[in-house]
Amino acid sequence: MLLHTFLFVFIAEMADKTQLMMMALTNRYRMKSVILGMMLGVIIISAFSTLAGDLIGDMIPMQFIKLAAAAMFLGFGFFNLRITKEENKGHHISLGLPIFSIAFTFILAELGDKTQLATVALSADHMDQHLQVFLGASLGLIMANIFGIFAGKFIFAHLSEDSVKVVSSFFFFLFGSITLFEAYPAAPFFYIIYSILIISIACMIYEKSHKEIA
């Protein structure tokens, strides 16, 4: 059961929004912090899914979870476009408790995701093998996201700093928007207005930060 769960979750997580989100976070945080934060988030979400996954919808409305996740992703996107004087001098910027921030981001991204729901289903079908399901799901998520983190670090290492910021912010905006509209579908016209608004705000933040350090 452990191997079955591992393979199922590992394959399902490849190219998933959470994996791509971890790739983007390698631009904002040290790789060590991203890996440790991701692993902490994996342990928490896997344990929660295995032991009490069927109660998630009753305890916390899924719309609220998705709204919180969307707000965090969009916030990361806007914040990522800022360039401070310290960054421009090459100093690392610490946002405080990065491991816990990353873990929280990971948990929000995984709640209601296909891999989290798969863990719930496997746990429900194998009530006497919760430990194997937990271990398999945890290992599958960890291995898939470590692959994504190293891939992200490799890709970003071959791009200019400005390109890295734009690309990683694009991922944040993309998945934040997808999560938002999964919770609150809207008319096509609203999508256009929303996209113009996000792009306009992003451009203003990007241009303002460049003027401040010029």
Backbone hydrogen bonds, N-H to C=O, Kabsch-Sander energy under -0.5 kcal/mol:
donor,donor_aa,acceptor,acceptor_aa,energy
5,T,1,M,-2.6
6,F,2,L,-2.5
7,L,3,L,-2.6
8,F,4,H,-2.2
9,V,5,T,-2.7
10,F,6,F,-2.8
11,I,7,L,-2.3
12,A,8,F,-1.9
13,E,9,V,-2.1
14,M,10,F,-1.0
16,D,13,E,-2.2
20,L,16,D,-2.1
21,M,17,K,-2.1
22,M,18,T,-2.1
23,M,19,Q,-1.8
24,A,20,L,-2.0
25,L,21,M,-1.9
26,T,22,M,-0.8
26,T,23,M,-0.9
27,N,24,A,-1.6
28,R,25,L,-0.8
29,Y,25,L,-2.6
34,V,30,R,-2.2
35,I,31,M,-2.7
36,L,32,K,-2.5
37,G,33,S,-2.7
38,M,34,V,-2.5
39,M,35,I,-2.5
40,L,36,L,-2.3
41,G,37,G,-2.4
42,V,38,M,-2.6
43,I,39,M,-2.3
44,I,40,L,-2.0
45,I,41,G,-2.7
46,S,42,V,-2.6
47,A,43,I,-2.0
48,F,44,I,-2.4
49,S,45,I,-2.5
50,T,46,S,-2.3
51,L,47,A,-2.4
52,A,48,F,-2.5
53,G,49,S,-1.0
55,L,52,A,-1.8
56,I,53,G,-1.2
58,D,55,L,-0.5
59,M,55,L,-2.3
60,I,56,I,-2.8
64,F,61,P,-0.6
65,I,61,P,-1.7
66,K,62,M,-2.6
67,L,63,Q,-2.3
68,A,64,F,-2.4
69,A,65,I,-2.4
70,A,66,K,-2.8
71,A,67,L,-2.3
72,M,68,A,-2.0
73,F,69,A,-2.6
74,L,70,A,-2.6
75,G,71,A,-2.2
76,F,72,M,-2.4
77,G,73,F,-2.1
78,F,74,L,-2.4
79,F,75,G,-2.7
80,N,76,F,-2.4
81,L,77,G,-0.7
81,L,78,F,-0.9
82,R,79,F,-1.2
84,T,82,R,-0.5
88,N,84,T,-2.2
89,K,85,K,-1.3
90,G,87,E,-1.4
91,H,86,E,-2.6
94,S,92,H,-0.6
95,L,93,I,-0.5
101,S,97,L,-1.9
102,I,98,P,-2.8
103,A,99,I,-2.3
104,F,100,F,-2.4
105,T,101,S,-2.2
106,F,102,I,-2.7
107,I,103,A,-2.4
108,L,104,F,-2.3
109,A,105,T,-2.2
110,E,106,F,-2.1
111,L,107,I,-2.0
113,D,110,E,-2.6
117,L,113,D,-2.5
118,A,114,K,-2.0
119,T,115,T,-1.8
120,V,116,Q,-1.8
121,A,117,L,-2.3
122,L,118,A,-2.7
123,S,119,T,-2.3
124,A,120,V,-2.2
125,D,121,A,-1.9
126,H,122,L,-1.1
129,Q,126,H,-2.1
133,V,129,Q,-2.2
134,F,130,H,-2.8
135,L,131,L,-2.7
136,G,132,Q,-2.6
137,A,133,V,-2.7
138,S,134,F,-2.5
139,L,135,L,-2.6
140,G,136,G,-2.3
141,L,137,A,-2.4
142,I,138,S,-2.6
143,M,139,L,-2.6
144,A,140,G,-2.0
145,N,141,L,-2.3
146,I,142,I,-2.5
147,F,143,M,-1.9
148,G,144,A,-1.7
149,I,145,N,-2.6
150,F,146,I,-2.4
151,A,147,F,-2.1
152,G,148,G,-2.6
153,K,149,I,-2.3
154,F,150,F,-2.2
155,I,151,A,-2.6
156,F,152,G,-2.8
157,A,153,K,-1.5
158,H,154,F,-0.6
158,H,155,I,-1.3
159,L,156,F,-1.4
164,V,160,S,-2.5
165,K,161,E,-2.1
166,V,162,D,-2.3
167,V,163,S,-2.9
168,S,164,V,-2.7
169,S,165,K,-2.2
170,F,166,V,-2.1
171,F,167,V,-1.7
172,F,168,S,-1.9
173,F,169,S,-3.0
174,L,170,F,-2.8
175,F,171,F,-2.5
176,G,172,F,-2.1
177,S,173,F,-2.4
178,I,174,L,-2.4
179,T,175,F,-2.2
180,L,176,G,-2.1
181,F,177,S,-2.5
182,E,178,I,-1.4
183,A,179,T,-1.3
184,Y,180,L,-2.3
190,F,187,A,-0.9
191,Y,187,A,-1.2
192,I,188,P,-1.4
193,I,189,F,-1.9
194,Y,190,F,-2.9
195,S,191,Y,-2.6
196,I,192,I,-2.4
197,L,193,I,-2.2
198,I,194,Y,-2.6
199,I,195,S,-2.6
200,S,196,I,-2.3
201,I,197,L,-2.5
202,A,198,I,-2.5
203,C,199,I,-2.5
204,M,200,S,-2.2
205,I,201,I,-2.4
206,Y,202,A,-2.5
207,E,203,C,-2.7
208,K,204,M,-2.4
209,S,205,I,-2.2
210,H,206,Y,-1.5
211,K,207,E,-2.0
212,E,208,K,-2.0
213,I,209,S,-1.1
214,A,210,H,-0.7
